[in-house]
Amino acid sequence: MKRILLFIFMLISTRTVIAQTEADGNLGALPTLGGLIFYSGVDSVDGVKKDDLYNRAKSHLSTVFPNFKDVVKLDDKDLGKLVVRGMFTTTPKGNGIIVSYIEFIATTTIMVKDGRYRFEISDFVHPVNSYLSYQGLEQIMFNKKTTEKRSPLINDVMQEYISGIKKALSTTPQNW
């Protein structure tokens, strides 16, 4: 009996490792770190103080996520760190009768210091069963055909989001 249980456990473990390896190679245009989707960047903004960068980041994220208070996981001005976990949706594709899009949730971390900032976007999940459970976005990218369809759509949304972060943090707010 012990041998049978040991065999089943080894079989499940091997299958999990194989599935993770396949997911690593099938993420297409999406950047990865350790086999998981991961976007990051560091930029400098000469002459801008930490508090100003922090306020710009917070202002921008509050416009991106209308339910800002619900998505904030960390809001520490002294530390210069904002963490939000929000929903993203790809541009709907279809002919009006059947429309397809991808919804996913990701965590954005913005860290600021005098004259520079860093952003990281990670922990991508795909909501399943009306938010009752989640599945790693990497797991729904299980084959080449699916990846060819989904990764450019997800990447487009993330590139637009990152452009918004960079623009908000690097431009001086208009005084009126």
C-alpha positions in Angstrom: 0.0 0.0 0.0 2.9 2.4 0.9 4.5 1.7 -2.5 1.3 2.5 -4.4 0.9 5.8 -2.5 4.5 6.7 -3.0 4.2 5.9 -6.8 1.0 8.1 -7.0 2.8 11.0 -5.2 5.8 10.7 -7.5 3.6 10.7 -10.5 1.7 13.8 -9.4 5.0 15.6 -8.5 6.5 14.8 -11.9 3.4 16.0 -13.7 3.4 19.3 -11.8 7.1 19.9 -12.7 6.4 19.1 -16.4 3.4 21.5 -16.4 5.5 24.3 -14.9 8.2 23.8 -17.4 5.8 23.9 -20.3 4.2 27.1 -19.0 7.6 28.8 -18.8 8.2 28.2 -22.5 4.8 29.2 -23.7 4.3 32.7 -22.5 5.1 34.3 -25.9 5.5 38.1 -25.8 5.1 38.3 -22.0 8.2 39.0 -19.9 8.9 36.5 -17.2 10.9 36.1 -14.0 11.2 32.6 -12.6 8.6 31.3 -15.0 6.0 33.9 -13.9 4.8 37.0 -15.8 6.7 40.0 -14.5 7.1 43.5 -15.7 9.5 46.0 -14.0 11.3 49.2 -14.7 13.3 51.9 -13.1 13.4 55.5 -14.2 14.8 58.8 -13.0 13.1 62.1 -12.8 15.7 64.8 -12.1 14.9 67.3 -9.4 11.6 65.7 -8.2 11.4 64.9 -4.5 10.2 61.6 -3.1 6.9 63.0 -1.8 6.0 64.6 -5.1 6.7 61.3 -7.0 4.6 59.4 -4.4 1.7 61.9 -4.8 1.9 61.6 -8.6 1.9 57.8 -8.4 -1.1 57.8 -6.0 -3.0 60.3 -8.1 -2.4 58.3 -11.3 -3.4 54.9 -9.7 -6.6 56.5 -8.3 -7.6 57.4 -11.8 -6.7 54.0 -13.3 -8.6 52.2 -10.6 -11.9 54.0 -9.7 -12.3 51.8 -6.7 -8.8 52.8 -5.5 -9.5 52.4 -1.8 -10.6 48.8 -2.4 -7.5 47.8 -4.4 -4.8 49.4 -2.2 -2.8 46.8 -0.3 -0.1 49.1 1.0 0.0 52.9 1.1 3.1 54.1 3.0 4.2 57.6 2.1 7.2 57.5 4.6 8.5 54.3 3.0 7.7 55.6 -0.5 5.8 52.5 -1.5 2.4 51.9 -3.0 1.0 48.4 -3.7 -2.3 47.9 -5.5 -4.0 44.8 -6.8 -6.4 45.5 -9.5 -8.4 44.1 -12.4 -7.4 44.6 -16.1 -9.4 43.7 -19.2 -8.1 43.3 -22.7 -9.8 45.1 -25.6 -12.9 43.2 -26.6 -12.6 41.4 -30.0 -15.5 40.0 -32.0 -18.4 40.8 -34.2 -21.0 41.9 -31.6 -22.7 38.6 -31.1 -19.7 36.8 -29.7 -17.2 39.1 -28.0 -14.0 37.8 -26.4 -11.8 39.4 -23.9 -9.5 38.4 -21.1 -9.9 39.6 -17.5 -6.9 39.3 -15.2 -5.8 40.6 -11.9 -2.2 41.8 -11.2 -0.3 43.4 -8.4 1.5 46.7 -9.0 4.2 47.9 -6.7 5.6 51.4 -7.1 8.6 52.5 -4.9 9.8 56.1 -5.0 13.0 57.9 -3.9 14.2 61.4 -4.5 14.6 61.7 -8.3 13.7 58.1 -9.2 11.1 55.4 -9.1 10.7 51.7 -9.6 7.6 49.7 -10.6 6.9 46.0 -10.6 3.8 44.3 -11.9 3.5 40.7 -10.9 1.2 38.0 -9.4 -1.0 37.7 -12.5 -4.1 35.6 -11.9 -7.2 34.8 -13.9 -10.5 34.9 -12.0 -12.4 31.7 -12.2 -16.0 31.1 -11.0 -16.9 34.7 -10.3 -13.9 35.5 -8.0 -14.4 32.4 -5.8 -11.2 31.0 -7.0 -8.2 32.2 -9.0 -5.9 30.5 -11.4 -2.4 31.7 -12.2 -2.5 33.4 -15.6 0.6 31.3 -16.6 -1.6 28.2 -16.3 -4.2 29.3 -18.8 -1.4 29.8 -21.3 -1.0 26.1 -21.7 -0.3 25.7 -25.4 1.2 27.5 -28.3 -2.1 28.3 -30.0 -3.6 29.9 -26.8 -0.4 31.8 -26.2 -0.3 33.2 -29.7 -3.8 34.6 -29.1 -3.6 35.8 -25.5 -0.1 37.0 -24.9 -0.1 40.0 -27.4 -3.5 41.1 -26.0 -2.2 41.0 -22.4 1.1 42.6 -23.3 -0.7 45.5 -25.1 -2.8 46.2 -22.0 0.3 46.1 -19.8 2.4 48.3 -22.1 -0.4 50.9 -22.1 -0.6 50.8 -18.3 3.1 51.1 -17.9 3.2 54.1 -20.4 0.6 55.7 -18.2 2.7 55.2 -15.0 5.8 56.6 -16.7 4.0 59.6 -18.1 2.3 60.4 -14.8 5.5 60.2 -12.8 7.7 62.0 -15.2 5.6 65.0 -16.2 5.0 68.0 -14.0 1.3 68.4 -13.0 -0.4 71.4 -14.5 -1.1 74.2 -12.1 -4.3 76.1 -12.8 
